[in-house]
Structure formats: structure tokens, C-alpha cells
Amino acid sequence: MRSNKPQIDFVELHILHHASEGPLYGLWMIEELAEHGYSLNASQLYPKFHRLEKNGFLNRQDRVVEGKLRKYYRIRPAGRAYLKEQKKRLLELINEALSAGELTEALHKRQRRDGTKRRAASNETGRKPA
């Protein structure tokens, strides 16, 4: 039996978050999600892109890269507004569900991850070619 309660799709929130940072494409998103423990393939990911696009949250731009069609996605204003609203809901949940120690541990983990990503980014030409 399906519930009428709103459901948050964390993969879609990841997509919107990264699309808010710049254009992205499917393979990059699959690899990024894998770093967070998600195991998705293109047939699972692209319906999420399509739903976000249909809801007016993302724009798609098709480009030929190395002879292959690549679909780039960018966030739209409605997507930014939705992401902002969902972040508020997540913060409310986090503040209720996690202890101060868990929040501190999560913050330290984020700081370590961000430092690692900055070092890796300085060694690359870019994370999501546009």
C-alpha cells in the first residue's frame, strides 16, 4: 500500500545539489553517487533526470563529445527553490535525529572530504566539463 506522505528522493537531491554547482552529465553523476554509497546505472539514473526536467527543475542541453551524444543538465530557478526548501526540511530532521556528537563527527568528515576534493581538483582540468 502506497503512502500519501511526501517522499524525499535523496538521489534527486544529490542531482539538484550538484547541478546547482555547475552542469553535469550522467556518467559523472553515477560516479559521484557511488562515492556516497549509491549503486545506480544509467537506466536507474536517467528517469530521475527526466522527472526533474519534466518538473521544471533542470534544463538539458545535448552536446556531441568525442563523437558521442552527451546530455548536460543545469539547475533552473524552480530547482533552486525546491532544493532550498528540501534543505530546510533535512536540517529540521538532522537537528532532531542526530546528537551533538554525531553532528560534530559529520562536520569533521565533511571537512576532510572537502580538503581531499580540493587537492584532487587542483590536479585536474575540471570535474564536470561544460
N, C-alpha and C positions, 0 to 999 in steps of 0.2 A: 504494500500500500504506500503510495507516494504522499509525502507531507506537503502541505501548502505553505510551510515556513520557508522564508528566503534561504537559499543556499549560496555559500561563498565558494567559488571555484578558485583555489589557490594558484593553479597553473595560469588561469586567465589573469589573475592579479600580477603574477610574475611577468607575463607578457606585457601588460599595460605599464608596469613599472619600468621595464627595460625599453619599451617604446617611448616612454617619456624622456629617456636619456638620449635617444637618437634612433635612426632607422635600424631595423633588424630584419633578419630572414630566418626561415625555418631551421636549417641545419645548425646555425649559431644558437638558436633558442633551444633546440634539443640538447646540445652540448652544455649550455648554461644550466638548464633544468637538471641535467644529470649530476652536476656539481652539488645540487641541493637534494639529491636522493630520488629524483623523479626519473622513471624509466619510460619514456614515450618514444613512439616512432612517428613518422610523418602522417600516417593515416589516423593517428590519435590527436596530433597537434593541429593539423590544418582545419579540422572542423571548429576548433576553438578560435583560430584566426578568423574564419568565415563568420562565426557568430558575433565576434567583436566588431567586425567590419559591418555586418548587417545591422547591428545595434547603433551604428554611428560612432563607435569608439576608436576605430582605426581606419586609416586610409591605406590602400595598397597601390604600389607602383611596380609594374613589371619592367625588368631590365634584362638584357642579354649579357651574361658574364661568362667569358671563356666558352662561347658558343652555346650556352645553356640558359634557359629562361629562369630567372630568379625573381621571386616575389618579395619586395621590401615592404615593411609595414611601419607606419608612423602613427603616433597618437594624435587624435583630434581633440578639440576643446571638450566635447562631451565625455571623451575617455578620461581626460584630466580631472574633470569634475567627479566622475564616477570613482576614479582611483582615490581621490581626496576623501570622498565620503566613506569608502571602504576602509581606508587607513584609520579614520576616526573610530570605526566600529572595531577594527582589530586592536587599536590601542585600549579601548574600553575592556575588551576581553583579556588582553595581556595583563592589564592592571589588576583585574580580578583573579586571573588564573595563576599568575606567577608570583613567587615570593621575591623579596628584595634581593636575596642571594642568587636566585635564578636569573633575574634581570641583570644583575652585575656580571654574572658569568656570560650571558648572551652578549652584553656590550663588549666585554673583553674579546670574545670570539670574533665579533664583527670588526673590531679594531685590528686584530691580527689578520683577518681575511682582507680587509681593505688595504693594509700595508703590503700584503703579498700581491694583490691585484695591481697596485700602483707600480711596484717593481717590475712585474711582468709586462704591463702596458708600456713602460719606458723602453722595453726591449723589442716591441712590436711596432708595426706601422699603423695599427688601429684594430680595435676589437670588432667593429661592425662596419665593414666598408660600405660607403654610401654611393 
